[in-house]
Amino acid sequence: MNELITGLLQESISGIALGSIYALIALGFTLIYKASEVVNFAQGEVMMVGAYVNFFLVSYFSAMVGEINGWVFLLAFLGSIIFAVIFGIILDFIINRPLKDEPVFSIVMATISLAIILRALTALIAGPISLVPQSPFGGSIMEVGGVVVSYLDLSIIFSAVVLMGLFFIFFNKTRWGIAMKATSEDSEAAQLMGIPVKKVYMIVWVFAAIVGVVSGILLAPRMSLLDTSMGFLGLKAFPAAILGGFGSIPGAVVGGIILGVIETVSMGTLSFHFSWIKEINDIIVWIVLIVVLMVRPDGLFGTAKVKRV
């Protein structure tokens, strides 16, 4: 019994780390949708590109100094954030602005096309061989009461909490954050009140790119291998956004953590005790999503829209 509880605790912590990454990716979906009602299906590929950029920056800086140390990872991280800002601005100009008032189907197809292009260009530039990313913590672990936790998982949870905390402060305490909330409620009224809506949209796409790149940086060493299929993991974060309530930032966080814990526990302890769970492991998050939506169609934190006749 003690072994079962210890195993569940260890897997739950690992699941929270994985769920924190899902939450960041889902946050990217939610930020763009909340501000402009656009679903960016290329968010997973933004994450993948960010992971590759960070990998090559780590390789470049470590080659310059002749070793891998904490400063190398820090410089690579800062360089990746700068890339994310530039990349977000580019995405705003090539996706959001030209298609802002076009039919939703056109925007959806544009983001899907962007995802395919990003995968193809990354494979062309980086090559078809999978890369092995370095972790700043190596294989360091800590043990508390028989529960073994890696420093990498702890750093992922800490980084996600800090980033989400910064977003919370920004949205609720700063002028631009309040402007973004106003724009998400009614962009036309916001524009009439003097809010520069175009700049707000650009900031949203920059933020979505930043959370995508950061999630890629955190996920790559956890996966141990880096290749273009990493972008498809964005589809796993999409149900997290829906589960929490699409358009809800707290919902994206909670939905990501719930699905991360479920996926990790089902792959570990539950699969060991119930062999049939292995057969449905790839679809278990979708099963949970359907069950929750049957009870709460708007998600855990979503609110039903009232249609006025």
C-alpha positions as MATLAB code, in Angstrom:
seq = 'MNELITGLLQESISGIALGSIYALIALGFTLIYKASEVVNFAQGEVMMVGAYVNFFLVSYFSAMVGEINGWVFLLAFLGSIIFAVIFGIILDFIINRPLKDEPVFSIVMATISLAIILRALTALIAGPISLVPQSPFGGSIMEVGGVVVSYLDLSIIFSAVVLMGLFFIFFNKTRWGIAMKATSEDSEAAQLMGIPVKKVYMIVWVFAAIVGVVSGILLAPRMSLLDTSMGFLGLKAFPAAILGGFGSIPGAVVGGIILGVIETVSMGTLSFHFSWIKEINDIIVWIVLIVVLMVRPDGLFGTAKVKRV';
ca = [
       0.000    0.000    0.000;
       2.833    2.394    0.914;
       4.550    1.637   -2.387;
       1.328    2.431   -4.249;
       0.940    5.789   -2.490;
       4.618    6.639   -3.019;
       4.341    5.759   -6.702;
       1.210    7.884   -7.123;
       2.844   10.855   -5.370;
       5.970   10.613   -7.499;
       3.962   10.310  -10.717;
       1.673   13.154   -9.651;
       4.643   15.498   -9.196;
       5.979   14.436  -12.590;
       2.482   14.937  -13.983;
       2.281   18.438  -12.539;
       5.568   19.256  -14.306;
       4.243   17.886  -17.607;
       0.900   19.595  -16.984;
       2.695   22.901  -16.380;
       4.124   22.673  -19.894;
       0.692   21.783  -21.298;
      -0.675   24.761  -19.369;
       1.858   27.120  -20.971;
       1.018   25.854  -24.449;
      -2.705   26.098  -23.676;
      -2.076   29.612  -22.396;
      -0.718   30.504  -25.839;
      -3.935   29.249  -27.443;
      -6.023   31.129  -24.893;
      -4.199   34.462  -25.111;
      -4.708   34.753  -28.858;
      -8.283   33.482  -28.775;
      -9.271   35.723  -25.859;
      -7.974   38.852  -27.585;
      -8.917   38.189  -31.209;
     -11.111   35.034  -31.255;
      -8.505   33.361  -33.461;
      -7.351   29.785  -32.786;
      -3.641   29.495  -33.588;
      -3.152   25.853  -34.559;
       0.562   26.564  -35.085;
       1.189   27.096  -31.347;
       2.748   23.635  -31.021;
       5.117   24.409  -33.889;
       6.068   27.719  -32.241;
       7.031   25.643  -29.207;
       9.053   23.290  -31.409;
      10.890   26.136  -33.168;
      11.697   27.708  -29.795;
      13.190   24.438  -28.567;
      15.412   24.221  -31.668;
      16.527   27.852  -31.368;
      17.460   27.329  -27.714;
      19.327   24.110  -28.587;
      21.454   25.817  -31.221;
      22.111   28.825  -28.966;
      23.269   26.503  -26.162;
      25.534   24.705  -28.656;
      26.899   27.995  -29.998;
      27.633   29.595  -26.614;
      29.100   26.390  -25.156;
      31.431   26.153  -28.167;
      32.499   29.761  -27.561;
      33.409   29.238  -23.894;
      34.555   25.639  -24.319;
      32.155   24.170  -21.749;
      28.488   24.007  -20.730;
      27.677   25.958  -17.595;
      24.831   27.939  -16.075;
      25.769   31.129  -17.921;
      25.496   29.312  -21.251;
      21.934   28.218  -20.480;
      21.026   31.695  -19.235;
      22.380   33.432  -22.352;
      20.650   30.879  -24.578;
      17.381   31.445  -22.707;
      17.617   35.232  -23.084;
      18.466   34.828  -26.769;
      15.452   32.555  -27.215;
      13.175   35.142  -25.568;
      14.470   37.830  -27.940;
      13.767   35.459  -30.827;
      10.237   34.865  -29.459;
       9.513   38.604  -29.385;
      10.662   39.055  -32.992;
       8.851   35.894  -34.096;
       5.617   37.020  -32.430;
       5.763   40.382  -34.229;
       6.317   38.600  -37.556;
       3.358   36.274  -36.931;
       1.152   39.256  -36.138;
       2.080   40.892  -39.450;
       1.711   37.792  -41.650;
      -1.265   36.073  -39.968;
      -3.287   38.380  -37.763;
      -3.317   41.727  -39.552;
      -4.027   40.555  -43.116;
      -6.742   38.121  -41.970;
      -8.230   39.962  -38.985;
     -11.669   40.567  -40.512;
     -11.684   37.547  -42.822;
     -13.835   34.416  -42.268;
     -12.733   32.160  -39.405;
     -12.108   29.297  -41.836;
      -9.470   31.377  -43.665;
      -7.617   32.125  -40.425;
      -7.756   28.482  -39.325;
      -6.328   27.326  -42.653;
      -3.622   30.010  -42.454;
      -2.449   28.808  -39.015;
      -2.546   25.147  -40.106;
      -0.515   26.072  -43.189;
       1.919   27.967  -40.972;
       2.338   24.857  -38.789;
       3.177   22.713  -41.828;
       5.621   25.323  -43.156;
       7.392   25.648  -39.808;
       7.838   21.868  -39.537;
       9.193   21.664  -43.077;
      11.586   24.611  -42.662;
      12.852   23.313  -39.319;
      13.525   19.874  -40.830;
      15.278   21.549  -43.774;
      17.512   23.754  -41.597;
      18.186   21.410  -38.662;
      18.217   18.147  -40.623;
      16.198   14.955  -40.167;
      18.293   13.536  -37.316;
      16.886   13.821  -33.788;
      18.941   16.020  -31.458;
      19.753   15.400  -27.792;
      19.143   18.570  -25.760;
      21.145   19.258  -22.617;
      19.513   19.867  -19.247;
      21.028   22.531  -16.973;
      20.480   20.107  -14.076;
      21.765   16.952  -15.758;
      20.230   13.943  -14.037;
      20.152   15.498  -10.560;
      17.365   14.258   -8.294;
      16.185   14.717   -4.744;
      14.402   12.251   -2.481;
      11.792   13.238    0.092;
      10.097   10.501    2.095;
      10.843    7.909   -0.556;
       9.491   10.113   -3.357;
      12.149   10.768   -6.007;
      11.814   14.085   -7.837;
      14.123   15.429  -10.513;
      15.435   18.967  -10.295;
      14.333   19.390  -13.912;
      10.685   18.750  -12.985;
      10.951   21.148  -10.038;
      12.466   23.816  -12.294;
       9.643   23.326  -14.816;
       6.987   23.770  -12.124;
       8.800   26.802  -10.671;
       9.282   28.425  -14.096;
       5.634   27.899  -15.027;
       4.420   29.370  -11.719;
       6.669   32.423  -12.100;
       5.641   33.021  -15.716;
       1.932   32.639  -14.965;
       2.318   34.921  -11.944;
       3.922   37.581  -14.142;
       1.079   37.286  -16.624;
      -1.476   37.636  -13.820;
       0.212   40.816  -12.572;
       0.489   42.181  -16.104;
      -3.159   41.591  -16.986;
      -4.548   42.941  -13.724;
      -2.115   45.653  -12.632;
      -0.694   47.299  -15.767;
      -2.162   49.726  -18.273;
      -1.476   47.477  -21.272;
      -2.889   44.459  -19.498;
      -6.158   46.272  -18.787;
      -6.176   47.467  -22.405;
      -5.845   43.844  -23.556;
      -8.762   42.807  -21.338;
     -10.869   45.653  -22.730;
      -9.971   44.700  -26.297;
     -10.951   41.077  -25.667;
     -14.373   42.208  -24.423;
     -15.159   44.567  -27.317;
     -12.440   45.608  -29.753;
     -14.566   48.288  -31.453;
     -15.513   49.960  -28.171;
     -11.898   49.743  -27.023;
     -10.735   51.465  -30.196;
     -13.327   54.222  -29.726;
     -11.974   54.744  -26.200;
      -8.513   55.400  -27.649;
      -6.918   52.007  -27.075;
      -4.415   51.163  -29.878;
      -6.019   47.843  -30.780;
      -3.396   46.886  -33.376;
      -0.602   47.241  -30.827;
      -2.623   45.221  -28.338;
      -2.984   42.386  -30.859;
       0.738   42.507  -31.582;
       1.550   42.247  -27.858;
      -0.802   39.264  -27.558;
       0.964   37.428  -30.390;
       4.332   38.269  -28.831;
       3.193   36.874  -25.474;
       1.832   33.742  -27.147;
       5.196   33.276  -28.889;
       7.041   33.757  -25.588;
       5.001   31.119  -23.715;
       5.379   28.798  -26.715;
       9.153   29.188  -26.805;
       9.488   28.834  -23.018;
       7.367   25.668  -23.048;
       9.611   24.264  -25.785;
      12.743   25.073  -23.768;
      11.279   23.319  -20.719;
       9.907   20.307  -22.594;
      12.932   19.480  -24.780;
      15.270   18.151  -22.031;
      12.351   16.290  -20.471;
      11.725   14.461  -23.764;
      15.472   13.743  -24.130;
      15.083   13.901  -27.921;
      14.325   16.891  -30.105;
      12.714   16.493  -33.515;
       9.986   18.110  -35.601;
       7.302   15.741  -34.269;
       7.511   17.747  -31.045;
       5.117   20.237  -32.607;
       2.295   17.701  -32.528;
       2.353   17.879  -28.719;
       0.566   21.179  -29.150;
      -2.517   19.157  -29.994;
      -2.323   17.596  -26.507;
      -2.437   21.040  -24.957;
      -5.454   22.020  -27.052;
      -7.852   19.804  -25.047;
      -6.354   21.313  -21.887;
      -7.502   24.749  -23.031;
     -10.947   23.384  -23.871;
     -11.182   21.423  -20.605;
     -10.498   24.540  -18.546;
     -12.832   26.659  -20.664;
     -11.550   28.067  -23.935;
     -10.683   31.724  -23.413;
     -10.136   31.332  -19.665;
      -6.534   31.851  -18.523;
      -7.019   30.123  -15.127;
      -8.838   27.363  -17.013;
      -5.849   26.808  -19.292;
      -3.597   26.391  -16.251;
      -5.914   24.017  -14.378;
      -6.791   22.045  -17.519;
      -3.119   21.549  -18.389;
      -2.193   20.311  -14.926;
      -5.195   17.957  -14.752;
      -4.362   16.352  -18.092;
      -0.650   16.155  -17.253;
      -1.338   14.297  -13.995;
      -3.862   11.960  -15.630;
      -1.470   11.117  -18.472;
       1.486   10.445  -16.161;
      -0.442    8.366  -13.620;
      -2.156    6.337  -16.356;
       1.225    5.560  -17.954;
       2.688    4.481  -14.613;
       0.840    3.017  -11.639;
      -2.526    2.519  -13.320;
      -0.991    0.750  -16.324;
       0.944   -1.517  -13.951;
      -2.154   -2.553  -12.020;
      -4.612   -2.451  -14.936;
      -2.986   -3.632  -18.162;
      -5.917   -2.517  -20.322;
      -5.150    1.141  -19.545;
      -2.008    0.844  -21.701;
      -4.256    0.284  -24.697;
      -6.135    3.567  -24.192;
      -3.280    5.696  -22.884;
      -3.023    7.739  -26.092;
      -6.700    8.649  -25.972;
      -7.329    8.866  -22.236;
      -7.024   12.668  -22.188;
      -9.659   12.889  -24.915;
     -11.944   10.544  -22.980;
     -11.603   12.771  -19.893;
     -12.294   15.820  -22.048;
     -15.508   14.341  -23.450;
     -16.726   13.276  -20.001;
     -16.120   16.765  -18.548;
     -17.760   18.511  -21.510;
     -20.824   16.278  -21.128;
     -21.239   17.725  -17.628;
     -19.904   21.237  -18.298;
     -20.072   22.036  -22.047;
     -18.219   25.336  -21.559;
     -15.354   23.743  -19.610;
     -14.450   23.976  -15.939;
     -13.950   27.754  -15.891;
     -15.868   28.676  -19.034;
     -19.002   30.795  -19.024;
     -21.941   30.238  -21.317;
     -22.504   33.023  -23.818;
     -25.942   34.567  -23.733;
     -27.409   35.169  -27.166;
     -29.663   38.165  -27.432;
     -32.560   37.908  -29.835;
];
